[in-house]
Amino acid sequence: MADKTVLPKMKIAFFEFTSCEGCQLEFLNQGPELLDLLQHVEIVRFREAISNLGEDYEIAVIEGAITTPKQEEQIKEIRSKAKLLVAIGACATSGGINTLKDLHPLQEVREYVYGKDYEYFPTFKVKPLSEVVKVDFNIRGCPPRTSDIVAIFKELLLGKIPFTPDYPVCVECKMKENPCTFDLGQVCLGPITRAGCGAWCPSFHDACEGCRGLITNPALNGHRETLRRYNISPKEIIQRYQRYGMYTEEEGKDNG
């Protein structure tokens, strides 16, 4: 007689910190594939979809950067309970667009946002999750592509480590035979941005904005030379680097 033993489903909890929560909405956009996934997992906490606030979970999926002492305590507690912690989206993996705050004096930012009540809202420099806790896997992008989320979760549930490209978006552009967005008169960060999105934006004739973060050894000098060759001003170069936290003081000096 066939064994009809039903294996327990993996329990997943979703948490959000400083973010727009768009990455979680992208997870819900899986449609029929989400229903297939739910045959193998049990979602015990997901504010965007259910009212439950379960604390018994094996996989924690985290959206958002850490920007307050309270958040830092919370993510450490979540990490202590989770067997697997997955960072989803640019804010969680690299700080994302939140890092624009760090370009200004912190006190000025607090007063601008909270006015005379700023003392009631403690905050600090934006931190991606990896600066606070161990992250087992990053799902990059702003937001990640729905197809990427599906594929990655399937691999994780099988106990596999999904492949993470560490080459630039330009490689995917060439494979798709896309026209170079520089030749279309745009400022592109594809030469230094981690691939894996299938050159999503350039495939629609939109320049890469760097939402997946830098590759491990970005050719920044070569990229700056390309930008200068296309008569793109140093100010515009820095503004592009700043958008998703790619900017550093050294780059500012080089482009001075």
Residue pairs with C-beta under 8 A, 6 or more apart in sequence:
9 40
9 41
9 42
10 40
10 41
10 42
10 58
10 59
10 157
11 41
11 42
11 43
11 44
11 54
11 56
11 57
11 58
11 59
12 41
12 42
12 43
12 44
12 46
12 57
12 58
12 59
12 60
12 61
13 43
13 44
13 45
13 46
13 54
13 55
13 57
13 59
13 60
13 61
13 78
13 82
14 24
14 27
14 43
14 45
14 46
14 47
14 48
14 60
14 61
14 62
14 63
15 45
15 60
15 61
15 62
15 63
15 74
15 75
15 78
16 24
16 47
16 62
16 63
16 64
17 62
17 63
17 64
17 65
17 66
17 67
17 71
17 74
17 75
17 91
17 92
18 64
18 65
18 66
18 67
18 68
18 71
18 91
18 98
18 126
19 63
19 64
19 65
19 89
19 91
19 92
19 96
19 98
21 47
21 48
21 63
21 64
22 89
22 142
22 143
23 63
23 88
23 89
23 91
23 92
23 139
23 141
23 142
23 143
23 144
24 46
24 47
24 48
24 63
24 88
25 48
25 143
26 143
26 144
26 145
26 146
26 149
27 34
27 61
27 88
27 146
27 149
28 34
28 48
28 49
29 146
30 37
30 146
30 149
30 150
33 150
37 150
37 153
37 154
40 157
41 59
41 157
43 49
43 50
44 52
44 54
44 56
44 57
45 52
45 53
45 54
45 55
45 57
46 52
55 81
57 81
57 82
58 82
58 83
58 84
59 82
59 83
59 84
59 85
59 86
59 156
60 78
60 79
60 81
60 82
60 84
60 85
60 86
61 86
61 88
62 75
62 78
62 85
62 86
62 87
62 88
62 92
62 129
63 88
63 89
63 91
63 92
64 89
64 91
64 92
65 91
65 92
65 95
65 96
65 98
65 99
65 126
65 127
65 128
65 129
66 72
66 75
66 126
66 127
66 128
66 129
66 131
66 132
67 98
67 101
67 123
67 124
67 126
67 127
68 121
68 122
68 123
68 124
69 122
69 124
70 122
72 127
72 132
75 129
75 132
75 133
76 132
76 133
78 85
78 133
79 85
79 133
79 134
84 136
84 137
84 156
85 129
85 133
85 134
85 135
85 136
86 135
86 136
86 137
86 138
86 139
86 156
87 93
87 128
87 129
87 130
87 135
87 137
87 138
87 139
88 139
88 144
88 149
89 96
89 139
89 140
89 141
89 142
89 143
89 144
90 96
90 97
90 140
90 141
90 142
90 211
90 212
90 213
90 244
91 97
91 98
91 128
91 142
92 128
92 129
92 138
93 128
93 129
93 130
93 135
93 138
93 139
93 140
93 213
94 128
94 140
94 213
94 244
94 245
95 102
95 126
95 127
95 128
95 244
95 245
96 142
96 211
96 244
96 245
97 142
97 243
97 244
98 126
99 126
99 242
99 244
99 245
100 242
100 243
101 109
101 126
102 125
102 126
102 245
103 242
103 247
106 123
106 124
106 125
109 123
110 118
110 121
110 123
111 118
113 121
114 120
114 121
126 245
129 135
130 138
137 152
137 156
137 161
137 162
138 164
139 148
139 149
139 152
140 194
140 196
140 197
140 211
140 212
140 213
141 148
141 196
141 197
141 211
141 212
142 211
142 244
145 197
145 198
145 200
148 196
148 197
151 162
152 162
155 161
155 162
156 162
164 196
165 171
165 194
165 195
165 196
166 194
166 215
166 216
167 194
167 195
167 215
168 190
168 191
168 192
168 193
168 194
168 195
168 215
168 218
169 189
169 190
169 191
169 193
169 194
169 195
169 197
169 199
169 202
169 208
169 212
170 190
170 191
171 195
172 195
172 197
172 198
172 199
173 180
173 190
173 199
173 202
173 203
175 199
176 198
176 199
176 203
178 199
178 202
178 203
179 205
180 188
181 188
181 190
181 202
181 205
181 206
181 207
181 208
182 188
182 226
182 230
184 205
184 207
186 206
186 207
187 207
187 227
187 232
187 236
187 237
187 240
188 202
188 207
188 208
189 207
189 208
189 209
189 210
189 223
189 240
189 241
189 246
190 199
190 202
190 207
190 208
191 218
191 219
191 222
191 223
191 226
192 210
192 214
192 215
192 218
192 219
192 220
192 223
192 246
193 208
193 210
193 211
193 212
193 213
193 214
193 215
194 212
194 213
194 214
194 215
195 212
195 215
196 212
197 212
199 208
201 207
201 208
201 209
202 208
209 240
209 243
209 244
210 240
210 241
210 243
210 244
210 246
211 244
213 244
213 245
213 246
214 246
220 251
221 254
224 237
224 254
224 255
227 236
227 237
234 255
234 256
237 255
238 247
238 251
238 252
238 255
240 246
241 247
241 248
241 251
